[in-house]
């Protein structure tokens, strides 16, 4: 599904498909995992196996049918991606990120990153705050270095909010395990929730994404310093050297 074309005609925002999925993963592997603050703090940027485990997390999110990519019109390549995850409240199961970290992470780096996400999400308890049973989380937002400074991250987040609203009337896109390719054919099949998101949430871990959130009207519910988190004997800040905090943000959709 096509959502938007930039004013200069150079990029289209479209739902993630089987054709664009490999290019979206390349961005997470080569750009996001190298440059994102928590990836640096947990040394995912130095551990290719940990990065591959984050790609499996992206594959799981892709099945929800809510992720978006920016495609360069002239070349057809994927320039940026928002991997969006539908989160569902449960009184009997642990949150999705906790389960993923426990059951599907073999590398300490990737497990530490996902546990960071789970801990900060848990401190906010957005489901209780919004009295809701489902949210759309803008999970991983990445742009190829060659396509940065074109506001693609802002545009992807803006239309991720539109996707979240559109889901009230039914699915906007669908991907199957077969669509994801051989590397993910062994993933355990799961049902897609029939619930629709009542709010949109994200963890902004950089100055750039925090500016995006402010521009789009997200409310900051929690700000945590990266000095509070350590990996392998060093705080995140010692490795990052900048972006000394993370913002947990959310926006009601109705």
DOMAR-639956 format. One record per residue: x negated, z, y negated of N, C-alpha, C, O in turn; residue in one letter. Coordinates in steps of 0.02 Angstrom, whole numbers, plus 50000, padded with zeros to 5 digits. Atoms other than C-alpha are relative to their C-alpha. Layout:
N
XZYXZYXZYXZYA...
This chain:
254
499585000050059500005000050000499565000049938499095003949933X500375000350062499344995449828500335004349947500945004149938X499744995250048499525008549692499844998249928500234999849883X500215001050069498585002549539499424995049997499024994650044X500585004250016497394989649466499735002149933500125003049885X500294997850063496174994849330500114994749946500214988849960X499865004550056496404987349158499534994049998499734988549976X500475005650001494844976649177500064995550061499724990450067X499895004049940495474970049344499465000450053499474996550101X500574999849954493894975249435500135004250062499785003450112X499884995649943494634988449552500745000750014501165000749969X499334998549979496204991149652500015006650037499555008150076X499904993749964496825008049712500514998750054501084996850040X499575001649943497565006149886499975005750051499495009650052X500014995249945498035017050034499444998250049499304992350060X500525001049950496655019250161500284996450061500834998050084X499795003949942496775006750304499444999850051498895002350039X500525000949949495835002650464499434995849972498854996949990X500515004450027494904989150366499545003649950498955002149946X500404996550050494325000850227499715006650024499295009649990X500234993649974494015016250335499245000250008498945005249987X500734999649992492195011850381499645000549933499165004349926X500324999650066491735008850198500105006849967499665009249932X499874993350027492555025250149499545005250032499295009649997X500454995349965491535034550280499284999149974498925004049967X500685001250026489935026250216499905003849934499365006649923X500064996450064490275033850044499915007450012499505010749979X500064992849985490505051150118499305001450027498985006350008X500664998949968488915049450222499434999149951498985003349947X500595002050040487765041150095500015002649929499495003349897X499954997850070488415047449928500255007249994499915011449965X499714993450005489545062649945499555005350032499395010350001X500394994949964488495071850075499315001049969498995006149981X500654999350033486925068849972500045003349932499575006649910X499964998050070487575073349800500475005849986500405009249935X499494994950013489035085549816499695007050004499255008250045X500324993550009488625103549767499965004250064499425006750081X500004995749941489135112749926499614996750057499325000150099X500415003549951488335099350035499265001649989498885002450037X500694998150016486705103349945499895007450016499385009350044X500064992849989487015122149953499955001850074499615006750091X500014998649928487285121550142499534995450039499514995550100X500495004749971485945108250173500314994750046499974992250090X499715005849965487175095550243499624993749980499554989150020X500365005950024486185083250137499354998850038499064993450033X500615000749961484685086350252500134999650075499674999350114X499824999749929485635086250417500484994450017501094995250007X499565005649985486315069350474500555001650051501104998950047X499494998249950487235077250622500565003949967501155003149984X499494996350037488135089150504500434995249960501044996049957X499625004950038488635074450395500494996350046501064995050027X499555003549953489355065650548500605004450019501155001850029X499444995649985490415080950585500495000249941501105001049952X499545000450056491115080050409500384993350001500954993049977X499655006449993491545061850445500585000750049501114997650040X499444998849954492595067850591500565003749965501155002549978X499494996650040493495079450470500384994849958500994995249951X499685005350038493835064150362500454995850044501004993850023X499595003949953494475054650514500655003750015501185000650018X499394996149987495685068850551500474999749940501074998949948X499595000450060496285068650370500324993149993500894992549971X499755006950007496485049650376500654999050038501084995250017X499405000749958497795051450512500635002149962501184999949978X499424997850039498925060050385500304994449958500874995049935X499735005850037499115043350295500075001249926500494998049893X499934998350071498865050850121499364998649960499335000349901X500645001150034497085045350079500004993349963500374988749980X500035005950043496635032349947499284997649992498815001549997X500665002750016495185020749910500064995649938500594992849924X500075005050053494615010749760499594994350028499034995450052X500335005849972494134993249813499784995449943500184993849898X500245004850050493044981649708500304993250015500224990550069X499635006249989494064965849684499534994250015499694990050057X500435005849991492584953949675499664999750068499554994350096X500364999849936491724959749835500425002450059500255001050116X499604997149947493084968749932499725006550029500015009450074X500304993949973491934983549961500355006249973500645006149919X499714993750021492545001449952499525003249950498945004449966X500414997250053491905008849789500065007549994499595010949972X499874992850005492675026249797500565001950047500954997650068X499494997749952493775036849909500235007049983499845011149960X499724993249999494915051949905500295001250069500824998550085X499734998049935495135059050078500465006049988500235011449969X499494995050013496745068950064500285002850064500444999150111X499774996549940497325081750191500675003449987500755007149938X499384996350004499105087750218499905006850033499765007250093X500084993249975498995106650238500705003050011501145002349969X499354997149982500415116050322499925007450012499475009650048X500014992849991500765134650313500245001750071500704998650097X499804997849934500875143550480499915007550006499405010249984X500054992849991501215161650524499685001850067499535007650080X500274998849933500515159550700499314997150011498944999550054X500655003249990498985148250682499545001449940499765002649884X500494999650054497385149750582500044993749957500294988649981X500015006050042497185137750435499584994550032499114995850070X500325005849969496615120250482499245000149994498904998950044X500725000150009494865121850408499655005150045499125003750072X500304994949956494515137850505499984997550072499474998350106X499985002749932495055129650668499484994650009499134994450060X500485005549995494005114250634499295002750004498895000550046X500684997250001492455124550594499835003350067499285002650092X500114996449937492655134950753499954995350060499524996250103X499935004049940493105121250875499614993549999499474990750052X500285006750002492265105450812499354999349963499094993749955X500655000250034490695110050717499465003050045499505008850064X500574997649962489075111550815499415001649955498945005149975X500564999050047487945111450662500175005749951500725006149925X499884994450044487745127050557500154997749928500525001049892X499895002550068487705116650397500724998049989501035000149940X499305002350008489385108150422500485005850009500995006149974X499564994349990490155124250486500015004349937500545006749916X500034995950061489555133650331500404996749944500745000249906X499635003450053490285120350216500755000850010501125002349962X499284999649987491985120550299500255007249995500815008549973X499824992950008491995139550307500045001949927500465006049907X499954998950073491655139550120500684997649975501025001349938X499355002650020493195128550095500565004650023501025006149985X499484995749973494235139750207500025006749964500575009349951X500014993550033493665155650121500304999749930500705003949910X499745000550068494025149649945500754998550001501135001449962X499285001349993495705142449998500375006550017500905007949990X499684993849978496085159050082500065005149944500555008949942X499974995450056495695169049925500594998449954500885002949923X499455002150045497005158949830500695001150031501165003049996X499364999449965498385159349961500544996149962501054998949942X499545004150039499265144849874500704999650030501194999249993X499345000549970500675144050000500455005849977501045004949965X499614994350023501215161449949500154999449925500705000949903X499915000650072500965158049763500564995149983500964996249938X499525005250014502025142349769500645000650042501104996750035X499434999149954503245148849901500174993350033500744991050032X499945006749971502965132449993499704999850070499315004250089X500245000649931502605126550169499524994250011499264993450066X500435005849992501575110850137499684998149934500004998549881X500345002350060500285104450014499594993850017499454992450075X500505005349993499185089249987499365002549967499365004249908X500644997950026497365094149967499554994049990499424990250038X500515005050013496165082149883499355002950027499025006849994X500514996649961494845086450010499294997849982498885001949962X500655002850018493345075049981500104994149953500474989549969X499965005350050493155064049827499304997349989498855001049968X500675002850006491695052149826500004993049972500474989149983X500085006650029491085036849732499304997550014498815001250008X500665003149993489675024949771499625000749935499905000049881X500404999250061488245027749650500054993849955500064994449894X499995006250039488325009449597500664999149962500704994949917X499345000850032490155011649545500205006249960500795006949942X499844994050037490055028249454500084998649925499894993349900X499885000550072490535031349272500504994649982500474991549928X499455004750013492055020149287500685003450006501205000150010X499394995949996493335034249299500394999050065500995000350067X499655001249936493735029749480500235006650031500765006950062X499804993549973493765048149530500645002549967501095005150000X499404998050036495045051949395500614996050023501144998850035X499455004349979496115037149446500235001750071500835001950084X499824998249931496045041749630500385006650003500865007350041X499644993650001496585059549592500694999249971501185002149996X499355001350031497985053549479500484997150051501064999250055X499555003249953498685042549615500075003950065500545002750104X499904995449944498395055549750500605004549985500995006150031X499414996150019499665065949653500634995950010501144998550033X499425004449989500845051049657500154999250074500744999150093X499895000349928500585049349844500365006350023500855005950061X499694993649980501015067849865500745000149983501155002450023X499295000150019502645065349770500394995050042500964996450062X499675005349962503065049349864500155002250071500634999850102X499914997949930502905058150032500665003650010500885004450067X499354996849993504545067149996500514995450033500964997650068X499525004949973505455051150044499754996850065500084992350091X500255002749937504375047450197499284997749994499004997849940X500705002150000502655041050248499874994149953500304989749944X500195005750042501745029350129499494995550035499394989850014X500505003849962500435023550255499925003350068500115009150077X500114997049934499975026150436499364997350031499204991350025X500595001849963498375026050537500035003450067500275009150072X500024997149933498155029050723499275001150020498814998849986X500684999049976496635034850821499674993350017499074992550005X500275006749986496415016750878499744996749937499244993149939X500215003050064496285011550695499335002749977498984999449939X500614996750025494835023550668499374997650036498824999050013X500585002849965493705014750794499755004450057499995009950068X500244996949938492735019550949499705006949989499765011250032X500334993550012491775033950869500495005850000500305011550012X499504994650006493405043750850500554999350052501085002550047X499495001149948494345037851004500115006150044500635006850076X499944994049959494025054551090500325005849964500405011249993X499674994750037494845064750953500675001650033501024997150057X499374997949970496325074751015500594997549959500624998849899X499415002450038497965066250967500405005949974500435011250005X499584994750029499095076450855500584996849964500564991149943X499415002350036500795074850777499885000749925499565005549903X500024999550072500925071450591500595004249977501155003450001X499464995650023501925084550500500574996049969500474990949936X499415003050032503675079950448500165003449934500635001449899X499914996650064503555091950302499674996049945499214992149958X500295003650056503155085250130499695005049951499935010649945X500354995350045501975092950000500425002049939500744997849908X499674997350060502705103949863499505001249944499705002249886X500514999350051501055105849772499374996350023499294994850082X500645003349987499355097549760499455004949984499505008649934X500534995250010497745107449774499324996750010499274991350039X500685002649992495865104749767499505005549984499665010549952X500574995850019494185113449756499534995649960499224991049987X500455003950042493205106549609499315003350002499255009149980X500664996949991491355109549645499484997149954498884998349962X500475002850047490575099949502500314999849930500925000349923X499755000650068490715098449314500454993849994500954994049959X499625006250004491355080649338500715000950026501194998849994X499334999249972492805085449451500415005149962501025004649958X499654995150041493225100449343500294996749938500844998649916X499745003850057493425088549196500604995850021501084995249983X499435003949974494565077549303500615004550006501165002749984X499444995449991495645092449347500315002149935500935002449929X499744998150066495805097849167500394994349969500924995449939X499665005850029496275080249112500684998850032501154996849998X499385001549964497625078649246500505005850000501055005150025X499534994550006498395095649212500025004950057500515008650064X500034994949948497865105849363499885006949968499555007549916X500104993150022497915124749341499445003150041499445002750102X500544996549966496345134549383500255006950021500425011049979X499764993649974496865149049495499435004750019499525010750023X500574995949980495135154949545499364996449981499304990349991X500675002750013493355152349487499505004450035499495010550024X500494996049963491945157849602499304997249987499204991149985X500695002050010490085157449571499674998250066499795001550117X500385001949940488975148549696499465005250017499175004950071X500474994649986487835163649681500285004850053499905008450085X499684995749950489095172649794499904997550071500035001250119X500045003049934488745160949939499284998450017498904995749976X500685001249977487155159750041500004995950064500484996050103X500115003749938486505148450177499255000150015498844998349974X500695000049976484905150750276499545003549951498985001249936X500424995650041484265164350161499974998549926499615001949889X500005001750071484595156049994500724999249975501164996950011X499345001250029486085156049877500084992649987499594989049981X499885007050015486915139349845499674998049934499394992549928X500275001650066486335140249664499254998550004499004994149968X500725001249994484505141149718499864992850022499354989950002X500115006949977484695124249803500304994949951500014989749938X499655004750043485925116149683499634999349933499484993849910X500355000050063485065121149522500454998649940500224998749883X499525001350054486635117249421500705001150029500775003150087X499314998949978488555118049432500095006950032500215007450092X500034993349971488565136949453500665002950022500695008950038X499384997149976490385138849502500454994550029500354988550018X499495004349970491845131349597500685002249974500805008249965X499324998450021493645130349537500494998250055500484992650082X499445001449955495135131849653500614998749957500825003049918X499475002150046496545122449570500614997650039500574996050098X499375002449969498345117649606500484997749946500404999349887X499495002850045499825108749529500654999450039500684996550093X499345000849969501665110349571500244992849992500134989849940X499775006950003502455093649612500734999449979500964994049961X499285000250015504265098549577500195005949956500785006649937X
